[in-house]
Amino acid sequence: MTKQKTAQPASASVHKTRCAECQNIKQRRARALESGDRPGAEAATVAMGVHLRVTHP
């Protein structure tokens, strides 16, 4: 059996930096998860979904 290379998704190879708002929301969610703040993590998840749909269609 031979090893196969897996291709990176197009988005990973095209976008080298994350949008500032994406980074902010991702950090908010991570902090909420680390502190056990489930409602905060859920709110950040919803915020990311809205942000992605509005800003990065």
N, C-alpha and C positions, 0 to 999 in steps of 0.2 A: 504494500500500500504506500502511496506517495503522499507527501505533505502538500496541501493546497494552500495557496495564499488567498486570503479573503480580501475583497475590495472594500475600501472605506465607502460609506454612503456619500453621495454627491454633496450633501450639505456639510459634512465634516471636512471635505477637501476644499470646498469653495469658500466657506466662512471660517476664517482663521481666528477672528475675535468675536466674542459674544457682545451683543447689543447691551448697553449700560443698564437698561431697564430689565432685560432678561437676567442679567447678572444680579441685580438688586433683588428681584423676586426670588431667584434661586437661593440666594444667601438668606433671605427672610425665612424661606421654607426650611432650610437646613437648620437654622437657629431654633425655629419652632420645634422641629423634630427632636433636636438634641435636648431641649428643655422639657419635652413631654407635652407641649402645647398643641394638642390635636386640632382644636378649632383654628388656631393660627396657621398651622400647616395646611389645613383644608382651604382656608381663605387664600393662602399664597398659591395653592394649586389652581384654584378658580381664577385668580388674578393672572396667572401665567397663561391659562387657556384663552382668556379674553385678550390679553396682550398679543399673543401669537396670532389670533384671528384678525385683530384690528391692524396691527403694525407689520406683521410678516405674512401677508396672505399668500 
